[in-house]
């Protein structure tokens, strides 16, 4: 026919052994095919005395239905996640100014999000600045503009690479931890126990994590910017032989304070994004250990994508002309 012929397995049909008569039989007309509805369309099967044949013909429109169904399911899931994040952000704004202010929990989360992520952020910033200096030198050397390497390294790190890479690293390091911790508390009913003790989980668990991420990410970006510019200086001056005084003077000439300030604004927004997304997925995790792993994966993926989306929006607002 016009459809695809092949093996149809899985949980749509129960496939028996192949139809092969155990002894010669007289020829007879095969039984008429039976239409069977499946997830991929309509399959026409034929019965025999030892089971079902593995021959199936699908209606061509079945594949279009499946594709539309998958797109719709994905869109509904994204809308549902966005709605829950919006509700969570609204709850956070309501509970943030309310007492008691748990400074001890806040300091503990600052240690988890900031202090424990310092090494990976510094390492990322160092090698980013070094690679950027190498690539810039190779490009500018063709036009005799090697003196602008320091300017490009400083502007790129302060405006873009420092905040974005620090946000992605903290998402992988601390955002996944937030989602896993909250997801484990959800599936083990510890969050439900807080409700029974008249303690609001948003105020007790989520507010310290979100505030800690918003506070510590700009601090990490400052360290990342410094170490990235230092790495670019070492490569450009010590390895490539660019004049040190010229490198520093050109950097100071073209870099403004607003470049660093706008990068810090970006980093604070990225901290808000990664913490809200990670807490949202962890807070609504379900399905045991598998559900916790799934929530952690979704938190990292969604946070990383939203950081890049927010980066474009903020760049167009802060640096657009």
N, C-alpha and C positions, 0 to 999 in steps of 0.2 A: 504494500500500500504506500501511501504518501508519508507514513510515520517512520519511526525508527524501530528497528527490530533488534532485540537483544535480551539479556537476562534481566529479570525484574525481581530483585531480592529485597532484603531488609525486613521491616515490619509491615510492609504493605500487603504482601501475600505470603502464604505459607507454601513454600516450594517443596514438593515431594521429589522422589528420585525420578530420573528421566523415564519417559514412557517407552518401554521396550517389552514387547510380549515375551513371556517365558517359553512359548512354543509357537510353531507356525499356526497362523489363523487365517481363515478365509478373508479375502479382501472385502472391505465394507466401507461405506462412505463415512468420513470422520464426523464426529458430532459438531453441531454448529457452535461457533465461538460465543462465549458468554461475556458481555460487557461488565467490567468491574471498576467502580470509581476508586481512584488512588489519589495520593497527594500531588502527583505530577500530571494528572489528566485522567483519561479513560484508557484502560488496558483491556484488550480482547484476548481471553484465555480459552484454551480448549482442554476438556477433561478426557482422561483415559483411565483404565482400570487400576493403574499403579500410582496415580498422583496427578499433579498438574504439569502441563508442559511449561517450558521456560521461554516460550515464544510470546512476545507482547508487542502490540502495535499501539502507539500513543497518538492521540489527537494533537495536531500541531499547536493548537491554541493552548494546550495545557502548560507549555513552557512559558508562555507570556504571562499566564495567570500566576505561576510560581514566582517569576521575577517581580511582578507587581506586588505580590504578597510579601516578598522579602523586603522590598523597598518600603512598603507601608509599615511593616513591623519595625524596621530600623528607624523610620521617621517618628513613629509613635514612641519608641523607646527614648529617642533623643529629646522629644518634647516633654516626656514625663520626667526625665532627669533634669532638664532645664527648669521645669516647674518646681521640683523639689528643692533644687538649689536656690531658687528665688524665695521660696518659703523659709528655708533655713537662714538665708541672709537677712530676711525680715525679722526672724526670731532673734538672731544675733544682735541686730540693732536695738531691739527692745530690751534684751537682757544685759547688754554691755554696761549701761550706767547703773544698774541696780546693785545694791549691796546684798550679801557681803562680797567684798573684793578679795579674791583669793590670790594674794601675791605669792604665796609659796608655790602654788600650782603654776602660776605664770613663770616664776623663775625656773622651775623644773622644766617647763616646755621650752623656755629660751635656751636652756642647756641642750635639750634634745634636738631642737631645730637648728640652733645657731652654732653652739660650741662643737657639737659632734659632726657638723657638716663643714667645718672650717678647712680641714685638710684637703678634702676633695675639691672644694671651691678654689682654694689657692693653687692647687696643682693644675686645675683646668685653666685658670687665668694665666698662669706662668707660661704654659705651652701655647696657649692661644696668642699671647703677645709675641712669643718667639717665632711662631710660624707666620704670623702676620708681617713681622719685620722682614723675614726672608722673602715672602711673596711680593711685598711692596718694593723691596730693593730690586728684585729681578725685573719688575715692570718699569720702574722709574729709571733704571740704568739705561734703558733704550733711548730715553729722551734727555739724559743728563740732569735729571731732577732728583738725585739721591738724597739731597738735603731735606726733602719733604717726607722722607720715610717716618721720621718721628711724629710729624703732624698727623699722618694717616693712622699710625698706630694708636696715638692718644685719642683721636676723635672716634675711631672705630670702637675702641675698648670702652670709652666713657659713655658714648651714646648708645651703642648697640650690643656688642659682644659681651661686655661685662654683665649687664643686667639679665640678658636672655640666657646665657650659659649658666650663670649662677642660679637663676630660677629653675632651669631644667635639672641641674644637679641637686638642688634642694628638693625638688619634686621626687626625684628618684630615691633620694636618701631619707628625707623626713616625711614627704607626702605619703609614700607607701607605708611607712610606719604608722602614721595616723590612721589610714584606712584599715590596716591589719588590726591595730589595737581596738578601734571602735567596732569593727566587724566581729572580732572575737567576743567583745563584751555584749554585743547584740545577740549572737547565737547562743551564748551561755546564760542569757537572761539577766546579766548584771545591770543593764540599763533599765529593765523592768523593775528590778529591785530598788533602783533609785526612785522611781515613781512611787512605790509603796512606802518609802521613807519620806515622802513629801519633798524630795530634792529634784529640781528641774535639771535634766541631763544637759540641756543646751547651755545653761549657766555654769554648771559644774564641770562639764567635759569639753565643750566646744569653744566657749569664749576664751579660755586661756590658750588654746592651741592657735586660734585665729590671730589673737593679739600678738602672740609670740612670733608668728610667721611674718606679720606686717612690720614688727619692730626689728627683727634680726636680719631679714633679707637685705635691707639697705646697708646695714653694717657689713655684711658679707660682701656686698658689691663694692664698698669702699676698699676693702682689703684686696678683692679681686682686681679692681682697677689699678691699684698701686703695683701689685705684683706683675700684672700684665704689661704695664708701661715699663717697669723695670726689666722684664724679660726681653721686651723689644729693644730697649737701650743696650743691654748686654750683647745681643746678637748683632745689632747694627754697628756699634762702636768697637767692641772687642773682636768680633768675628769678621765683619764685613769691612771694617776700616773706615767708617764714616767719622768725620771730625766731631768730637764730643761737644765742643762749644756751639758749633753750628746746629747740631742735632737738638740741643736744649733750647737754643734761642728760637729756632723755627717752631718748636713745640709750644713755647710760651707765647709766641706771637699770634698764633692762630687758634689756640684753645682758650675758650672762655669759661667762666664759672657756671654759666647757664647750661653748658654741655654736661657737666657733672650733676648739676641739680636736676635736670630733666631725666638723666639716667637713674637717679635715686627715686624720683617719682615713679618711673617705670617699675623699679624693683619693689616698691611698696605695693603697687597694684598687683604685681605678679605674686607677691606673698599672700595677698588677699585671695587671689584666684586659686592658687594651689591648695591653700588651707580649706577654703569653703568647698571646693570640689572633693578633696580627699575626705573631709569630714562627712560630706553628704553621702558618698558611696559607702563609707564604712558604717555610718549610722543606720542605713537601711539595708544592710547585708542580711541575707537569709540563705538557708540551705546548708548549714553545717560548715565543715572545713572547706568544702568545694566552693561554697558561697563566699567565704572570706577571701579565698584566693581570687575568685572572679571579681569581687569588689575592689581588691587591691590593684589588679591589672587594669580595670576600667578607670580607677582613680588616676593612675599614672598616665594612661593614654589621653584621657580627657583633659587633664591638667596641662600636659605638654602641648596639646593642640590649642587649647584656649590661651595659653601664654603666648604662642606665636600669633594668634589672631589679635589678642590685646596689644601685642607689640606693634603690629601694623597700625592699629587704630590710634595708639598713643603717639607713634612716630608722625603720623599725618597731622595730629593735633598740635604736638609740641614743636616739631621741626619743619612742618609744612610752610611753604611760602605762597 
